[in-house]
Amino acid sequence: MVDQELKRSPLHERHVTAGAKFAEFGGWSMPLEYAGTNERKGGVLAEHEAVRSGVGVFDVSHLGKVVVSGTGAVDFLNRCFTNDLGKIGPGRAQYTLLCNDDGGVVDDLIVYLRSEDEAFLVPNAANSAAVVRVLQDLAPEDITVTDEHEDHAVIAVQGPGSSAVMETCGYPTDLDYMAFTTLDDGTTVCRTGYTGEVGFELVVPRDRAVEVWDAVLAAGADAGIRPAGLGARDTLRTEMGYSLHGNEITPEISPVQARLGWAIGWHKPEFCGHEALRAEKEARPVRTARGLVAEGRGIPRPGMAVVDDDGNEIGVVTSGTFSPTRKVGIALALIGRGHKVGETVGVQVRNRVERFLITKPPFVEIGVRG
């Protein structure tokens, strides 16, 4: 796909000016990392460290934006998504999944509950159209599913210093984790994120994106704020053990296998894929998600085989990277059910087998709730 065919964020020119290196992501041209300056280094490692120790700002405008409205809209969504929307009320957000009939994952997404008759959904960029299509096909006549993918920008302010930056900008920060509020100017301030640190996401009208981006960077200048790309976003989420659609969850990998049973309302009478997921839970999955930490210098990558002591393949790496925080290779992997935390296994790293310890993510201390 050539660059001219990719969608662009309303902040694209700001990224060009900042020396961004771009990559295709879900049909969008998005910043992967930023160049350094005379004063400080650029790149994924520096951006990762800024978020873990200070504050970084991400453009995640490629994420989908969908409004579902009409009488009984939330009840309708609760019959579609795995998690139980009855556990939250207006002003709260919830992580959930949309599954197919076989129990595989169409997408994982965040639902922002505005009222009993309206919800704002944030699916992944590549899957947004599929989520809209499924919901439109299932929705009764009095419920409307509206694709607003390109109507908004999403700016994520993440890290221990994020609250101070938000306060300087005049945004509210006294929000519980997974809570949100919508301001008079149409900005939605969400106490959410994908980094494992305290953070906020700003959903703003597309025509205000540059104004808000510039204000956030100016507010955090004294704190050393820096723009961060999707490269750092991926290393940050991997350290937390967060699933990524297309890696840990796919139409062929169920949330039961991915250890996302906590995001399934098992007591609900129905949700998309519930029969297959209940059957898999009862039978126990033949493979399950685990974390791996290198005992040597090996850096795992997606698709690498996980092997036992006899060289038999027992699993596959779904995400793998060098952990900037731990200074060691880490991975998320699907491994046969019989292999437990505390065991060591091999990973076929190029032409050699490297030893890894099976562990339970996250790989770093959790700071997301503050």
C-alpha positions in Angstrom: 0.0 0.0 0.0 1.5 3.3 -1.1 1.5 6.2 1.3 -1.0 8.2 -0.8 -3.6 5.5 -0.1 -3.2 5.6 3.6 -5.4 7.8 5.9 -3.6 10.6 7.7 -4.1 12.0 11.2 -5.1 15.7 11.4 -1.7 16.0 13.2 0.3 14.6 10.3 2.1 17.8 9.5 3.1 18.3 13.2 4.7 14.9 13.1 6.6 15.7 9.9 7.9 18.8 11.5 9.0 16.8 14.6 11.0 14.4 12.4 8.7 11.4 12.7 9.4 8.2 11.0 6.1 6.9 9.7 4.7 3.4 9.3 1.4 1.9 8.1 -0.9 0.9 10.9 -4.4 -0.3 10.3 -4.6 1.6 7.0 -3.2 4.8 8.5 0.2 6.5 8.1 1.2 7.0 11.8 4.4 8.1 13.6 6.5 5.1 14.6 9.2 7.2 16.4 10.6 10.7 16.3 14.1 12.0 15.5 16.3 13.4 18.2 17.6 16.9 18.6 20.9 18.4 19.7 19.6 18.4 23.3 18.2 14.9 23.5 18.2 11.5 21.8 15.2 10.4 19.8 13.8 6.9 19.1 11.7 4.3 20.7 13.9 3.7 23.8 14.0 7.4 24.7 10.2 7.8 24.1 9.5 4.7 26.2 11.6 6.0 29.1 9.9 9.4 28.9 6.5 7.7 29.5 7.8 5.4 32.3 9.5 8.2 34.2 7.9 11.5 33.1 5.3 12.2 30.4 4.8 11.5 26.8 2.1 12.3 24.3 0.8 10.0 21.6 -1.3 10.7 18.6 -3.7 7.7 18.4 -6.2 9.2 16.0 -6.1 6.1 13.9 -8.3 4.4 16.5 -11.9 3.9 15.5 -14.8 6.0 16.8 -18.3 4.7 16.7 -21.6 6.1 18.2 -24.4 3.7 19.0 -27.6 5.4 20.0 -31.3 4.9 20.3 -33.8 3.5 22.9 -32.1 0.5 24.6 -28.8 1.0 22.8 -26.7 -0.1 25.8 -28.9 -3.2 26.4 -28.4 -4.0 22.7 -24.6 -3.7 23.1 -24.6 -5.8 26.2 -26.1 -8.6 24.1 -23.3 -8.3 21.7 -20.1 -7.6 23.7 -18.5 -10.1 26.1 -18.1 -7.9 29.2 -21.1 -6.8 31.4 -22.1 -3.2 30.8 -24.5 -3.6 33.7 -21.5 -3.2 36.0 -20.9 0.4 35.0 -23.0 3.5 34.6 -22.8 6.8 32.6 -19.4 8.4 32.8 -17.6 5.1 33.0 -15.7 3.1 30.4 -15.2 -0.6 30.0 -12.8 -2.9 28.1 -14.7 -5.6 26.2 -14.6 -7.8 23.1 -16.7 -8.6 20.1 -16.4 -12.3 19.2 -17.5 -14.4 16.3 -19.6 -17.5 16.5 -16.5 -19.7 17.0 -15.4 -17.6 20.0 -12.6 -15.9 18.1 -12.1 -12.2 18.5 -13.4 -9.7 15.8 -12.0 -6.9 17.9 -11.3 -5.7 21.4 -12.4 -2.2 22.2 -13.4 0.4 24.9 -17.0 1.3 25.4 -17.7 4.8 26.9 -21.2 4.7 28.4 -22.8 8.2 27.8 -26.3 7.2 28.9 -28.5 4.1 28.7 -29.4 5.1 25.2 -25.9 6.1 23.9 -22.4 4.7 23.9 -19.2 5.8 22.2 -17.0 2.9 21.1 -13.2 3.0 20.4 -12.2 -0.1 18.4 -8.9 -0.8 16.7 -8.2 1.1 13.5 -8.0 -2.0 11.3 -11.2 -3.5 12.7 -13.4 -0.5 13.0 -15.3 -1.1 9.8 -15.8 -4.7 10.8 -17.2 -3.7 14.2 -19.6 -1.2 12.6 -20.7 -3.8 10.0 -21.5 -6.5 12.7 -23.4 -4.1 14.9 -25.4 -2.6 12.0 -26.4 -6.1 10.9 -27.5 -7.0 14.5 -29.1 -3.7 15.5 -32.9 -3.4 15.6 -34.5 -0.6 13.5 -34.6 2.0 16.4 -30.9 1.8 17.1 -28.4 3.7 15.0 -24.7 2.7 14.5 -22.7 5.7 13.2 -19.1 5.5 12.0 -17.3 8.6 13.1 -13.8 7.3 12.5 -12.3 10.4 10.9 -14.4 13.0 12.8 -12.2 13.1 15.9 -8.6 13.1 16.9 -7.4 11.1 20.0 -4.4 12.4 21.9 -3.0 10.3 24.8 -1.1 12.0 27.6 0.7 9.2 29.5 3.1 8.9 32.4 3.6 9.9 36.0 3.7 13.6 35.0 0.5 13.4 33.0 -1.8 14.9 35.7 0.3 18.0 36.0 0.3 18.6 32.3 -3.5 18.1 32.1 -4.0 20.5 35.0 -1.8 23.2 33.3 -4.0 22.8 30.2 -7.1 23.3 32.3 -8.4 19.8 32.0 -10.0 17.9 34.9 -7.8 15.2 36.5 -9.9 14.1 39.4 -11.2 11.1 37.5 -11.2 7.5 38.6 -9.5 4.9 36.4 -11.8 4.1 33.4 -13.9 7.2 34.0 -14.5 10.1 31.6 -16.2 13.5 31.3 -17.3 15.6 28.3 -16.5 19.3 28.4 -18.6 22.1 26.9 -16.2 22.5 23.9 -16.9 18.9 22.9 -13.7 17.4 24.3 -14.0 14.1 26.1 -11.4 13.6 28.8 -10.8 9.9 29.6 -8.8 8.4 32.4 -7.6 5.6 30.2 -4.5 4.5 28.3 -2.5 1.6 26.9 0.9 2.1 28.6 0.5 0.9 32.2 1.1 4.4 33.6 -1.2 7.0 34.9 -2.7 8.7 31.8 -5.5 10.4 30.0 -6.9 10.3 26.5 -8.4 13.4 24.9 -11.1 12.8 22.2 -11.4 16.1 20.4 -13.1 17.4 17.2 -10.8 16.9 14.2 -10.6 20.7 13.6 -9.2 21.3 17.1 -6.5 18.6 17.0 -3.6 20.8 16.3 -4.6 23.4 18.9 -4.9 20.7 21.6 -1.6 19.0 20.6 0.3 22.2 20.7 -1.2 23.2 24.1 -0.3 19.8 25.6 3.3 20.0 24.4 3.6 23.6 25.7 2.2 22.7 29.1 4.6 19.8 29.5 7.7 21.6 28.2 9.3 22.2 31.6 8.6 18.6 32.6 10.4 17.3 29.5 7.4 16.1 27.7 8.0 14.5 24.3 5.9 13.1 21.5 6.0 9.3 21.4 5.2 7.0 18.5 3.6 3.6 18.0 7.0 1.9 18.5 7.1 3.0 22.2 3.4 2.3 22.6 4.1 -1.3 21.6 7.0 -1.8 24.0 5.0 -0.2 26.8 2.0 -2.4 26.3 4.1 -5.5 25.9 5.8 -4.8 29.2 2.3 -4.7 30.7 1.2 -7.9 29.0 -1.7 -6.1 27.3 -3.2 -8.0 24.3 -2.9 -6.6 20.8 -5.5 -7.7 18.2 -3.7 -9.6 15.5 -1.2 -10.9 17.9 -2.6 -12.2 21.2 -6.2 -12.2 20.0 -7.4 -12.9 16.5 -10.5 -14.4 14.8 -8.8 -17.7 15.6 -7.5 -17.0 19.1 -10.2 -16.7 21.7 -10.2 -14.6 24.9 -10.3 -17.9 26.9 -6.9 -18.8 25.4 -5.7 -15.2 25.8 -6.5 -15.3 29.6 -9.1 -12.5 29.1 -11.9 -14.3 30.9 -12.1 -11.4 33.3 -13.6 -9.4 30.4 -16.4 -11.9 29.9 -19.7 -11.6 31.7 -20.1 -15.4 32.2 -23.4 -15.0 34.0 -25.0 -13.0 31.1 -27.5 -15.1 29.1 -26.0 -14.1 25.8 -23.3 -12.3 23.9 -21.7 -12.9 20.5 -19.9 -16.2 20.6 -21.1 -17.2 24.1 -21.8 -20.8 23.2 -18.4 -21.5 21.8 -16.6 -19.7 24.7 -18.6 -21.4 27.4 -17.8 -24.8 25.8 -14.1 -23.9 25.6 -14.0 -22.7 29.2 -15.6 -26.0 30.3 -13.3 -28.2 28.3 -10.3 -26.0 29.1 -8.3 -24.6 26.2 -5.5 -26.6 24.7 -3.2 -23.6 24.7 -3.0 -20.6 26.9 -1.2 -17.2 27.1 2.0 -16.9 29.1 4.8 -14.5 29.6 8.4 -15.3 28.8 11.5 -13.6 30.1 14.9 -14.3 28.6 17.6 -15.9 30.7 20.2 -14.8 28.2 20.5 -12.2 25.5 17.9 -13.5 23.1 15.3 -11.1 21.8 12.0 -12.9 20.8 9.8 -11.8 17.9 6.3 -12.7 16.9 6.0 -16.1 15.1 9.1 -17.6 16.7 8.6 -21.2 17.9 8.5 -22.1 21.6 10.1 -25.5 22.2 10.5 -28.0 25.1 13.8 -29.6 26.2 13.5 -32.2 23.5 13.0 -29.6 20.8 9.4 -30.3 20.3 7.3 -27.2 19.4 4.9 -26.4 22.2 3.8 -22.9 21.3 4.5 -19.7 19.5 5.5 -16.2 20.4 2.7 -13.7 19.7 4.6 -10.5 20.8 8.2 -10.1 21.6 10.6 -7.3 22.2 13.5 -6.0 24.2 12.2 -4.5 27.4 13.6 -1.0 27.8 12.7 -1.2 31.5 14.0 -4.7 32.3 16.9 -4.5 29.9 16.1 -8.1 28.7 14.0 -9.9 26.1 10.4 -10.5 26.9 7.5 -12.1 25.1 3.9 -13.0 25.2 3.3 -16.5 23.9 0.6 -19.1 23.4 1.8 -22.3 25.0 0.4 -25.8 25.5 -1.7 -26.1 28.6 0.7 -28.5 30.4 3.5 -25.9 30.8 3.4 -23.8 34.0 4.8 -20.6 35.4 8.3 -21.2 36.7 9.3 -23.6 34.1 12.0 -22.8 31.5 11.4 -23.4 27.8 13.3 -22.6 24.6 12.6 -20.1 21.9 13.9 -20.6 18.4 15.7 -17.2 17.9 17.0 -17.4 14.3 19.4 -20.4 14.2 19.7 -21.0 17.9 17.5 -21.9 20.9 17.5 -19.4 23.7 16.2 -20.2 27.2 13.2 -18.3 28.7 11.4 -18.5 32.0 7.6 -18.8 31.9 6.1 -16.1 34.0 2.9 -14.2 34.6 2.7 -10.7 33.1 3.0 -7.8 33.7 6.7 -7.7 33.4 7.0 -4.3 35.2 5.3 -2.6 38.2 1.8 -1.5 37.5 1.3 2.3 37.7 -1.9 2.7 35.7 -4.2 3.4 38.6 -2.0 6.0 40.2 
